Amino acid sequence: MQKKLTGKAMLLFCLGDFSRAIFNGLTATYLMYLFIPAENSSLPTLLPYGALTFAVIRGIGVIFDALIDPFIASRSDNCKSKLGARIPFLRYASIPMGVFALLMVFMPVHSQSWINAVWLLVMLLLFNLTSSLFLVPYYALMAELVTDTKRRVFFSTINTLLFVIGSAVIYITPIIKNALVANGFSELFAWRAAFLVFGIIGALAAFISSFSVKEEDYVVREQSYIPLGKSLRATFQYRDFTVLLIGYMLMWIAFSFFNSTLMYYVTMLLGLSDNYAVIVMAAAMAVGVATYPLVNILAAKVGKKSLLLFACTMYVIIYTGIFFSAHIVNLIGATATGLLIGVLIGFPISITNIIPVAAFADLAQYDTIKTGKNRQAMFVASRNLLQQLSQAVVLFIVPITITGSAAGGTANYAGVRATALIAAGFIAAALLCYAFYRDKMITGAIDRYNEEKQTNTD
């Protein structure tokens, strides 16, 4: 008989998302800040053609990540290890993921060089490979551990809480960097030291997560081989999955613009120290965590779709406000403007961190009920495929947008400001997609199936 996942097991398992937050902060926010320095930074220019080279490297990395995910998913869905279909991948990938994240910033040459470009590309590809080996099976297993649609939202909330805590921890990176610089160390050394600290923390969190559950205690798996091509085609032919996926993809394009340029918003649009980014994110996280119970209550009362529509509307307002931040700063000041952004964005962040994960898990379970085939990892990989391919384009556009040219080496005010308006446009498009998602039909079918299964068991 299957066990019910305890709160302690949930917490330990969700350290995997704490790890994801750490590595996401290092690679999505600070890596670009290191390789494309702001105008007032003392960092050396390490890549020839600056923004263009970095954009191409990140684009190649994201495309590689997207293409490798379906192969990992297929291997996981068809894995017959005695440890389960997911756990072996988590255990083998956790430590290497941290090693390669760290090595990205330990370039062989301390000045502009193509050797640095090659080094960064190789380390980024290895990091993307190991992170995919961990995250694709991780999210597949997360969907399998809890099958009740309401408890799944709670599980997703715990997962999101750990992600938010990880994001809060990683946002103290500038404080560590500035403290080291104030004590006479170079800015490059300071960034590397910060990457070292958080690379170790992220790897250990992922490693602990991989030993937190015994897969066979919670998942009853009927082995049946599903060819990669067939599984991938079937996934994209699933209407509601495609609708939710496109909305999710557009939303993450907007997030890529916002997350990649947050440090620039604080330092260039608001004219504050990069330490203030910690305060902005602290405000967002405090509001987000405080509203987690509200998200769970509203998800049960109004459904996941309504919450997603509300969150997207708020994002459009906030991103548009950032574009016009100069006017707001004139009214209330730079410090208050930054704090206002953090407070307003907290609740939408809690919604979009919790709800999509639960919704995708619902879709995968609904498909299993209909077809009798467990393709959880392929659903994760298919989601990642389009998300990563779209971000490949974004990661090419963002550096060029913020610098104003392909060969630009430093960010400028007009370019950074433009990213906020672009993000608002993508979020508006995501809102339209989410309007077509049939949330109540899917959760209703799962609830009926679970009730029938429980009745038969009794």
C-alpha positions in Angstrom: 0.0 0.0 0.0 1.2 3.5 -0.9 2.4 5.7 1.9 1.2 9.3 2.4 4.0 11.8 2.1 4.6 13.5 5.5 5.3 17.1 6.1 8.9 16.4 7.0 9.5 14.4 3.9 7.9 17.2 1.8 10.2 19.8 3.4 13.4 17.7 2.8 12.4 16.8 -0.8 11.7 20.4 -1.6 15.3 21.3 -0.8 15.7 20.5 -4.5 13.9 23.7 -5.3 15.9 25.6 -2.7 18.9 24.4 -4.7 17.3 25.5 -8.0 16.8 29.0 -6.6 20.4 29.2 -5.6 21.7 28.2 -9.0 19.0 30.2 -10.8 20.2 33.3 -9.0 23.8 32.6 -9.8 23.3 31.9 -13.5 20.3 34.0 -14.4 21.1 37.2 -12.5 24.7 37.4 -11.4 26.4 35.7 -14.3 25.3 38.4 -16.7 26.1 41.1 -14.2 29.6 39.8 -14.0 30.3 39.3 -17.7 28.4 42.5 -18.8 29.5 45.0 -16.1 27.5 48.2 -15.4 29.1 51.5 -16.4 30.3 52.2 -12.8 31.7 48.7 -12.2 35.4 47.9 -11.7 35.0 44.5 -13.2 37.3 43.7 -16.2 35.7 43.0 -19.6 36.4 39.2 -19.9 34.7 38.4 -23.2 35.5 39.7 -26.7 32.5 41.7 -28.1 31.0 41.7 -24.6 27.2 41.5 -24.8 27.1 39.7 -28.2 29.5 36.9 -27.1 27.7 36.4 -23.8 24.3 36.3 -25.5 25.5 33.7 -28.0 27.0 31.6 -25.3 23.8 31.8 -23.2 21.7 31.1 -26.2 23.6 28.0 -27.1 23.4 26.8 -23.5 19.7 27.2 -23.3 19.1 25.5 -26.7 21.3 22.6 -25.5 19.3 22.4 -22.3 16.0 22.3 -24.1 17.1 19.6 -26.6 18.6 17.3 -23.9 15.5 17.4 -21.6 13.3 15.1 -23.7 16.1 12.5 -23.8 16.6 12.6 -20.0 12.8 12.4 -19.6 12.6 9.4 -21.8 15.3 7.6 -19.9 13.7 8.5 -16.6 10.2 7.4 -17.6 11.6 4.1 -18.8 14.2 3.6 -16.0 14.0 0.3 -14.2 16.5 0.9 -11.4 15.7 -0.7 -8.0 15.9 2.9 -6.5 13.1 4.0 -8.8 12.7 5.9 -12.1 13.7 9.3 -10.7 15.9 9.0 -7.6 19.1 7.7 -9.4 19.2 10.8 -11.6 18.9 13.1 -8.6 21.7 11.5 -6.7 24.2 11.3 -9.5 23.6 14.9 -10.7 23.4 16.9 -7.4 27.1 17.5 -6.7 28.4 18.0 -10.3 25.7 20.6 -10.8 27.4 22.7 -8.1 30.9 22.1 -9.4 30.1 23.3 -12.9 28.1 26.4 -11.7 31.2 27.4 -9.7 33.7 26.8 -12.6 31.8 29.2 -14.9 33.3 32.2 -13.1 36.8 30.8 -12.7 38.0 31.9 -16.2 41.6 31.1 -17.1 42.4 34.6 -18.3 41.7 37.8 -16.3 41.3 40.0 -19.4 39.4 40.0 -22.7 40.0 36.6 -24.3 38.4 34.0 -26.5 39.8 31.4 -24.1 37.3 32.7 -21.5 34.5 32.5 -24.1 35.3 28.8 -24.8 35.7 28.1 -21.0 32.3 29.7 -20.2 30.6 27.8 -23.0 31.9 24.4 -21.9 31.2 24.9 -18.2 27.7 26.3 -19.0 26.9 23.2 -21.1 28.1 20.9 -18.4 26.1 22.8 -15.8 22.9 22.7 -18.0 23.4 19.0 -18.5 23.7 18.1 -14.8 20.9 20.5 -13.8 18.6 18.9 -16.3 19.5 15.4 -15.1 18.4 16.6 -11.6 15.4 18.8 -12.4 13.5 16.8 -15.0 13.2 13.7 -12.8 12.8 15.9 -9.7 9.6 17.6 -11.0 8.3 14.3 -12.4 8.6 12.7 -9.0 7.0 15.7 -7.3 3.9 15.2 -9.4 3.8 11.5 -8.5 4.4 11.8 -4.7 1.0 13.5 -4.1 -2.0 12.8 -6.2 -4.8 14.7 -4.4 -5.4 18.0 -6.3 -5.9 20.1 -3.2 -3.0 18.6 -1.2 -0.9 19.1 -4.4 -1.3 22.8 -4.1 -0.1 22.6 -0.5 2.9 20.5 -1.7 3.6 23.1 -4.4 3.4 25.8 -1.7 6.1 24.1 0.4 8.2 23.7 -2.7 7.7 27.4 -3.5 8.5 28.4 0.1 11.9 26.6 -0.2 12.5 28.3 -3.6 11.7 31.7 -2.1 14.0 31.1 0.9 16.7 30.1 -1.6 16.1 33.2 -3.6 16.3 35.3 -0.4 19.6 33.7 0.5 21.1 34.2 -3.0 20.1 37.9 -3.0 22.6 38.6 -0.2 25.3 37.9 -2.8 25.9 41.6 -3.4 26.3 42.1 0.3 29.1 39.5 0.5 30.7 40.9 -2.7 30.7 44.5 -1.3 32.0 43.4 2.1 35.0 41.7 0.4 35.6 44.7 -1.9 35.5 47.0 1.2 38.2 44.8 2.7 40.5 45.3 -0.2 39.7 42.4 -2.5 39.1 42.9 -6.2 35.5 42.9 -7.4 36.2 39.8 -9.6 37.6 37.9 -6.6 34.6 38.9 -4.5 32.1 37.6 -7.1 34.1 34.3 -7.3 34.0 33.9 -3.5 30.3 34.4 -3.5 29.8 31.8 -6.2 32.0 29.4 -4.2 29.8 29.8 -1.1 26.5 29.4 -2.9 27.7 26.7 -5.2 28.5 24.5 -2.1 25.1 25.4 -0.5 23.2 24.6 -3.6 24.9 21.3 -4.2 24.4 20.1 -0.6 20.7 21.0 -0.7 20.2 19.0 -3.9 22.1 16.1 -2.5 20.0 16.0 0.7 16.8 16.2 -1.4 17.8 13.2 -3.4 17.9 11.0 -0.2 14.7 12.4 1.4 12.3 9.8 0.1 12.2 6.2 -1.0 10.4 6.3 -4.3 8.9 2.8 -4.1 7.1 3.8 -0.9 5.0 6.4 -2.6 4.8 5.5 -6.3 3.3 2.4 -7.8 4.8 2.2 -11.3 3.8 -0.1 -14.1 6.8 -0.5 -16.4 6.0 0.0 -20.0 8.4 1.3 -22.6 7.3 4.5 -24.5 9.5 5.6 -27.4 10.8 9.1 -27.1 9.3 10.4 -30.4 5.9 8.9 -29.7 5.8 10.3 -26.1 6.9 13.8 -27.2 4.3 14.0 -30.0 1.5 12.8 -27.7 2.4 15.4 -25.1 2.2 18.3 -27.6 -1.1 17.0 -29.0 -2.7 17.4 -25.6 -4.9 20.6 -25.9 -4.9 21.9 -22.3 -1.3 21.2 -21.9 -0.4 23.2 -25.0 -2.6 26.1 -23.9 -1.1 26.1 -20.4 2.4 25.6 -21.8 2.2 28.6 -24.2 0.9 30.9 -21.4 3.7 29.6 -19.1 6.3 30.1 -21.8 5.2 33.7 -22.5 5.2 34.4 -18.7 8.7 33.1 -18.4 9.9 35.2 -21.3 8.8 38.2 -19.3 10.4 36.8 -16.1 13.7 36.4 -18.0 13.7 40.0 -18.9 12.8 41.1 -15.4 15.1 38.7 -13.5 18.1 39.3 -15.8 17.8 43.1 -15.3 16.7 43.5 -11.7 20.2 44.6 -10.6 20.1 47.2 -13.4 16.7 48.4 -12.4 17.9 49.1 -8.9 21.2 50.7 -9.8 20.4 52.5 -13.1 16.6 53.3 -13.1 16.4 54.0 -9.4 20.0 55.2 -8.9 20.4 53.1 -5.7 23.2 50.8 -4.5 23.1 47.2 -5.7 22.6 46.3 -2.0 19.1 47.7 -2.3 18.2 44.8 -4.6 18.2 42.7 -1.4 15.6 45.0 0.2 13.4 45.0 -2.9 13.4 41.2 -3.0 13.1 40.9 0.8 9.9 42.9 0.6 8.6 40.8 -2.3 9.4 37.6 -0.5 7.9 38.7 2.8 4.6 39.6 1.1 4.7 36.4 -1.0 5.3 34.1 2.0 2.6 35.9 4.0 0.1 35.3 1.3 0.8 31.6 0.8 -2.2 30.5 2.9 -4.3 32.9 0.9 -3.2 31.3 -2.4 -4.1 27.8 -1.0 -7.5 29.1 0.1 -8.3 30.9 -3.2 -7.1 28.0 -5.3 -9.7 25.7 -3.6 -12.4 28.3 -3.9 -11.9 30.0 -7.3 -9.5 27.6 -9.0 -6.0 27.9 -10.4 -7.0 29.6 -13.6 -8.5 32.7 -11.9 -5.4 33.2 -9.8 -3.2 33.0 -12.8 -5.3 35.6 -14.6 -5.1 38.0 -11.6 -1.3 37.5 -11.2 -0.7 38.3 -14.9 -2.8 41.5 -14.7 -0.7 42.6 -11.7 2.5 41.9 -13.6 1.4 44.1 -16.5 0.7 47.0 -14.1 4.0 46.6 -12.2 6.2 46.2 -15.3 4.6 49.2 -16.9 5.2 51.1 -13.7 8.9 50.2 -13.9 9.0 51.6 -17.4 7.6 54.9 -16.1 9.6 54.7 -12.9 11.2 58.1 -13.4 7.8 59.8 -12.9 7.1 57.7 -9.8 10.5 58.5 -8.4 9.8 62.2 -8.7 6.6 61.7 -6.7 7.7 59.4 -3.9 11.5 59.0 -4.2 13.7 56.2 -5.4 13.8 54.2 -2.1 10.0 54.2 -1.8 9.6 53.3 -5.5 11.9 50.2 -5.1 10.0 49.2 -1.9 6.7 49.6 -3.6 7.8 47.3 -6.5 8.8 44.7 -4.0 5.5 44.9 -2.0 3.2 44.9 -5.1 5.0 42.0 -6.8 5.0 39.7 -3.8 1.5 38.2 -4.1 1.7 37.6 -7.9 5.1 35.9 -7.4 3.5 33.6 -4.8 0.7 32.7 -7.3 2.9 32.1 -10.3 5.4 30.0 -8.2 2.8 27.8 -6.7 0.0 27.4 -9.2 1.7 26.4 -12.5 3.6 23.6 -10.9 0.4 22.2 -9.4 -1.5 22.7 -12.7 1.1 20.9 -14.8 1.1 18.0 -12.3 -2.7 17.9 -12.7 -2.4 17.7 -16.4 0.1 14.9 -16.3 -2.0 12.9 -13.8 -5.1 13.5 -15.9 -3.2 12.1 -18.9 -2.2 9.0 -16.9 -5.8 8.4 -15.9 -7.0 8.7 -19.6 -4.2 6.7 -21.2 -2.9 4.4 -18.5 0.7 5.5 -19.3 2.9 7.4 -16.9 4.8 10.1 -18.8 5.4 12.5 -16.0 9.0 13.3 -16.9 8.1 13.8 -20.5 5.5 16.5 -19.5 8.3 18.2 -17.5 10.7 18.0 -20.4 8.1 19.2 -23.0 7.4 22.2 -20.8 11.2 22.9 -20.5 11.7 22.4 -24.2 9.6 25.3 -25.3 10.5 27.4 -22.2 14.2 27.0 -22.8 14.0 27.6 -26.6 12.0 30.8 -26.0 14.5 31.9 -23.4 17.4 31.2 -25.9 15.9 34.1 -27.9 15.4 36.2 -24.9 18.9 35.7 -23.6 20.2 36.9 -26.9 17.9 39.9 -26.9 18.3 41.1 -23.3 22.1 41.9 -23.4 21.7 43.6 -26.8 18.6 45.6 -25.5 20.3 46.8 -22.3 23.5 47.8 -24.1 21.9 49.2 -27.2 24.1 47.3 -29.6 25.5 43.8 -30.3 29.0 44.8 -29.5 28.1 47.0 -26.5 30.1 46.2 -23.3 28.0 48.1 -20.7 24.3 48.6 -20.0 22.6 51.9 -20.6 19.5 53.6 -19.1 17.3 53.5 -22.2 18.0 49.9 -22.9 17.4 48.7 -19.3 14.1 50.7 -19.2 12.9 49.1 -22.5 13.1 45.6 -21.0 10.3 46.4 -18.6 7.9 47.4 -21.4 8.8 44.3 -23.3 8.2 42.1 -20.2 4.7 43.8 -19.8 3.8 42.9 -23.4 4.7 39.2 -22.9 2.8 38.9 -19.7 -0.3 40.4 -21.4 0.0 37.7 -24.0 0.3 35.0 -21.3 -2.9 36.3 -19.7 -4.8 35.7 -23.0 -3.5 32.1 -23.2 -4.5 31.3 -19.6 -8.0 32.4 -20.4 -8.5 29.2 -22.5 -7.2 26.7 -19.8 -10.0 24.3 -18.6 -8.9 24.0 -15.0 -12.2 22.9 -13.4 -12.8 20.2 -15.9 -9.3 18.6 -15.3 -9.3 18.8 -11.5 -12.9 17.6 -11.4 -12.0 14.5 -13.4 -9.0 13.8 -11.1 -11.1 14.2 -7.9 -13.7 11.8 -9.2 -11.0 9.2 -10.1 -9.4 9.5 -6.7 -12.8 9.1 -5.0 -13.5 6.0 -7.0 -10.1 4.6 -6.3 -10.5 5.2 -2.6 -14.0 3.6 -2.6 -12.6 0.5 -4.4 -9.8 0.3 -1.9 -12.1 0.4 1.1 
